[in-house]
Every structure is written in C-alpha cells, then in structure tokens.
C-alpha cells in the first residue's frame, strides 16, 4: 500500500461546490474512509424495506434505487477523472448531467440486489485504484467541468458524496 493518509484537499484543489462533500469526510485516511463507507452502504441497503426502494418523497424526486444508481454513476465518473489526472493527462474533462444519467438508466427495471452488487464492485475497483496511488499522484491537478481539480479532491468527493446521499435517504425516504 502506498500513501493513503493524505492532507485534506486545499481550497484551490476543487470548485467551491465540492466542499460540501469534502467536508463530510472525517480524518485523512481516504482508503479507510472509502472502505468504511462501503461497509456502511452495504449494511444500510440490506435494511431498506423492499417496498421503499421505489418510493419518491415528492413527485419530481428520485427513488431510492435512483439515488443508489446516482452514487454509482458519480463514483465511476469521479474515479475516471482521478485516473486520467493521476496518469498525467491534462485534457480538460467534461461535466455530466446527473439527471440525464438517471433518466436513461432504466433503474426501475433493476432489483435492489443488482444495484448493491454493482455498487460493491465499483467501490472495490475505486479502492483498488486509489490504494496504489502515491502522494504525487494524489496531488496532481487537472481540469473537470471547467474547473481545476486534484486527484486528492476527487477521492474525498467520492467518499463525501456517498455520505451526503445516505443522509438524504435516511432523512427523506425512511423517516
């Protein structure tokens, strides 16, 4: 294992918008945070009653299935960005429209078990990638969605984004 205890991302390492997610990550061991998140997500999803997975708390809001799919999609996009930047690619990376991703995902056809299995595979792949990055790779900067971003910030965003959405599910879907 290489450097997984990282300095927290500095202000210049991401767009202001992402501070919401970065600030939700405790500590400086990003691999431990991602691993803990994976265990929490798995346990949490297994406790969601089957009749709640397709529930929307408002007409224009996503179902729990769609929120889980959004977590998966976002992690894939952020991990892809991290890989490109860590490898020294300076190509500006485009943004993505989360609503378009969900609208075309056909998540309504998916079982909760299939979503959880996909989540577990994606998170395991993310951890496997990050575990081999060193401090230099985590510190590399690139451009995504028109803003500077570091690999370190992307790792924290992945962990914090999941924490953010789990809290929303607990608060708005299961309370």
C-alpha positions in Angstrom: 0.0 0.0 0.0 1.2 3.5 -0.8 0.1 6.9 0.6 -3.4 6.8 1.8 -3.0 9.2 4.7 -3.4 12.5 2.8 -3.6 16.1 3.6 -7.1 17.3 3.1 -7.6 19.0 -0.2 -6.6 22.7 -0.2 -9.1 25.3 -1.3 -7.6 25.6 -4.8 -7.9 21.8 -5.4 -11.6 21.9 -6.3 -14.6 24.0 -7.2 -16.3 25.6 -4.2 -19.4 23.4 -4.9 -17.4 20.2 -3.9 -16.6 21.5 -0.4 -20.0 20.2 0.7 -18.8 16.6 0.0 -15.1 17.0 1.0 -16.1 18.4 4.4 -18.2 15.3 5.1 -15.1 13.0 5.2 -13.6 12.5 8.6 -9.8 12.0 9.0 -7.1 11.8 6.5 -7.0 8.1 5.6 -9.0 8.0 2.3 -8.8 4.3 1.9 -10.2 3.7 5.4 -13.0 6.3 4.6 -13.9 4.5 1.4 -13.8 1.1 3.0 -15.9 2.2 5.9 -18.4 3.8 3.5 -18.6 0.6 1.6 -19.4 -1.4 4.7 -22.0 1.2 5.8 -23.6 1.3 2.4 -23.9 -2.5 2.2 -25.4 -2.8 5.7 -27.7 0.2 5.2 -29.0 -1.1 1.8 -29.7 -4.5 3.3 -32.0 -2.9 5.9 -34.1 -0.9 3.4 -37.6 -2.5 3.3 -38.4 -3.8 -0.2 -41.4 -1.6 -0.6 -39.3 1.5 -0.1 -36.9 1.1 -2.9 -39.3 2.6 -5.5 -40.6 5.3 -3.1 -40.3 9.0 -4.0 -40.8 11.5 -1.2 -42.0 14.1 -3.8 -43.3 13.7 -7.4 -40.1 15.1 -9.0 -37.6 13.4 -6.8 -35.6 10.2 -7.4 -36.5 6.8 -5.9 -34.0 5.1 -3.5 -33.0 2.9 -6.5 -32.2 6.0 -8.5 -30.2 7.6 -5.6 -28.1 4.4 -5.3 -27.6 4.5 -9.1 -26.6 8.1 -8.9 -24.0 7.3 -6.2 -22.6 4.5 -8.5 -22.6 6.7 -11.6 -20.9 9.6 -9.8 -18.3 7.4 -8.4 -17.5 6.0 -11.8 -17.2 9.5 -13.3 -15.0 10.8 -10.4 -12.8 7.7 -10.4 -12.3 8.0 -14.2 -11.3 11.7 -13.8 -8.9 10.7 -11.0 -7.3 8.0 -13.2 -6.8 10.4 -16.1 -5.4 13.1 -13.9 -3.2 10.8 -11.9 -1.7 9.5 -15.1 -0.7 13.0 -16.1 -3.5 13.5 -18.7 -4.1 17.3 -19.0 -7.1 17.0 -21.3 -10.0 19.1 -19.9 -12.6 16.6 -18.8 -16.3 17.4 -19.5 -19.0 17.5 -16.9 -22.0 15.2 -16.8 -25.7 15.8 -16.3 -26.8 13.6 -13.4 -30.5 14.0 -14.3 -29.8 12.7 -17.8 -27.9 9.8 -16.5 -30.7 8.8 -14.2 -33.4 9.4 -16.8 -31.8 6.9 -19.2 -30.6 4.4 -16.6 -33.8 2.3 -16.5 -33.1 1.8 -12.8 -36.8 1.0 -12.3 -36.1 -2.4 -14.0 -33.3 -3.2 -11.5 -33.5 -5.2 -8.3 -32.1 -3.7 -5.1 -29.7 -6.7 -5.0 -28.3 -5.9 -8.5 -27.7 -2.3 -7.6 -26.0 -3.3 -4.4 -23.8 -5.8 -6.2 -22.8 -3.1 -8.8 -22.1 -0.6 -6.1 -19.9 -3.1 -4.2 -17.9 -3.8 -7.5 -17.5 -0.2 -8.3 -16.3 0.7 -4.8 -13.9 -2.2 -4.7 -12.5 -1.1 -8.0 -12.1 2.5 -6.7 -10.3 1.4 -3.6 -8.1 -0.9 -5.7 -7.1 2.0 -7.9 -6.5 4.5 -5.1 -4.6 2.1 -2.9 -1.8 2.2 -5.5 -1.6 6.0 -5.9 1.2 7.8 -4.1 1.3 11.3 -2.8 2.5 12.7 -6.1 -0.4 11.1 -8.0 -3.0 12.3 -5.4 -1.5 15.8 -5.7 -1.8 16.1 -9.5 -4.1 18.7 -10.8 -6.3 18.6 -13.9 -9.5 20.2 -15.2 -13.0 18.8 -14.9 -16.3 20.6 -15.7 -14.2 23.7 -16.5 -12.6 23.9 -13.0 -9.2 22.9 -11.6 -9.4 19.7 -9.5 -6.9 17.4 -7.8 -6.9 13.6 -7.6 -6.9 14.0 -3.8 -10.1 16.2 -4.0 -11.8 13.6 -6.3 -11.1 10.8 -3.7 -12.6 12.9 -1.0 -15.6 13.9 -3.2 -16.4 10.2 -3.8 -16.4 9.4 -0.1 -18.3 12.5 0.9 -20.8 12.3 -1.9 -21.9 8.9 -0.7 -22.2 10.1 2.9 -24.3 13.0 1.7 -26.8 10.8 -0.1 -27.0 8.2 2.6 -28.1 11.0 5.0 -30.7 12.2 2.5 -32.1 8.7 2.1 -32.3 8.3 5.9 -33.9 11.7 6.4 -36.3 12.0 3.5 -37.1 8.4 2.5 -37.0 6.3 5.6 -38.0 8.7 8.5 
